[in-house]
Amino acid sequence: MPSQSTKHTSAPTIEDEKTPEHREGSLPDNWPDDVEFIVDLTYSDKVTQDQRGGLCRTTGDSATWPRLAADLVTPICPRVKVTTIKNDKHPACGQRGLFAADHLIPDAFIIAYRGHVHTNSMSDCDPHTDYDLSLDRDLGLSVDAARSGNESRFANDYRGIAERPNAEFRDCFIQVPCPKRAEGVRWERRVGIFVLSAGKAGLRKKGIKAGEEIVVSYGKGYWEGRKTVASFRKDHDMLRIAQLALDA
């Protein structure tokens, strides 16, 4: 998962759905043993209270971001499934991918990106992670899903898989519990994965079909960086994957 900025768009249209209850200790199907499944963000000790508070402030730029009620951000997401990829022509063959469990319409919210929130200081970053995403550049915060996260961490880059992405990262706000407030909740900044809009020509009006892989764009810069790291480490598998992505 790349470290990149997210796009700001207007609020999405979201299909009605029934969300299953989450049992304490339950996991999504096909969850890996070496990654902790978390139901909300966790925070580094170096993240200050001022930075945490900044995630709840609305600015002129963020005023139009989607606001998602808590019942849309369930611990286990009913809209997706994690599947091991067995197609040997797929650049992530043998690894996991994120697939649509149901039909997802254009602009629909799919899933929130969860992980460990850390500062952007060198001492608080993992130099080996592939799952670090910018949360707020002004606050100097990112979220890393290398060791802990949710299903969103398995969204693959579209290169080598499809002609173009069918989903993207967007900034949004979600409702989180806040006993200090009279209403008991507050809006807090997150990054979510959303279905791409239909586009002016309506070319993506069908959205994402049930069973289709959800793919995003990491950006070519990500793959160029992965190629450099793979060359340094003599990681031939990663080098192959990075080159396939760059050639696509």
Beta strands, then each sheet from edge to edge (+ up, - down):
strand 1: 36-37
strand 2: 42-43
strand 3: 67-68
strand 4: 80-84
strand 5: 96-100
strand 6: 109-112
strand 7: 116-119
strand 8: 132-136
strand 9: 141-144
strand 10: 148-149
strand 11: 156-157
strand 12: 167-177
strand 13: 185-195
strand 14: 215-216
sheet 1: 1+ 10+
sheet 2: 2+ 7+ 9- 8+
sheet 3: 3+ 12+ 13- 6+
sheet 4: 4+ 5-
sheet 5: 11+ 14+
end
